Amino acid sequence: MSIFDGIENVGAKDKKQRVFYCFDGKEDHWRIYKLVPELPSVVGQKILTPQQWELVLKRGKQAIKQWTIRNLEVAQCVVVFIGSHTSEREIVLDQIRQAWEMKKPMIGIHIHHCDDVAHKCSLKGDNPFELVTVDNVKLSDKIAVYNPPSRQHKEVVAYIQQYIQGWITTAIVDSRF
């Protein structure tokens, strides 16, 4: 599988929802790397290692856009994992804009209470949908963002596991598209 491969093939009988994971690769890679395998009801694009992502970044903005589009094309929904600095990352904001242009339903999930590599949580980040405006409307007015109520890593993961499939289904059903 190359770093440009899209979301894994999911059979028609497989009930897993196909998603595109959008997150701050610099600050939250470890959180996502550990969280995604804990979400058996969804399947997303291959989570690149930091070294693989650096290869994509070195190819420039057009390569990033192509990689994003390729993965979004097969996704039913976009899951934006929101960490402390997610809203500050231009790549994340570009991916959100691209998903909106491609009429992909989206949700946001705060992950600041998921452990990082040092087993520490971080501060709650700003909603990146607040920073993206389409037709004079903030996407935060259109897209649901969820904040797991616990401050304990295991409880946050369990909460996301329990509700993510429903959140995604609601986003797809309620989508303006």
Number of C-alpha atoms within 10 A of each C-alpha: 7 8 15 18 12 21 20 14 12 13 8 7 6 9 11 16 18 23 24 27 22 23 26 21 21 12 15 23 18 17 22 22 16 15 18 17 11 14 17 11 17 18 21 26 23 19 16 17 14 13 9 13 15 12 14 19 14 10 10 10 13 11 15 19 16 12 16 22 17 16 22 26 15 17 23 20 25 25 23 26 23 26 26 19 20 25 21 15 14 12 20 20 19 16 22 23 17 16 21 17 10 13 15 22 25 28 22 24 19 23 29 25 25 27 22 19 12 7 10 11 19 16 11 15 16 16 22 25 23 14 13 18 13 10 6 7 11 15 21 17 10 16 17 16 19 17 16 19 11 14 12 14 19 13 15 22 21 15 15 21 18 13 13 19 17 12 20 24 15 15 21 18 11 12 15 10 10
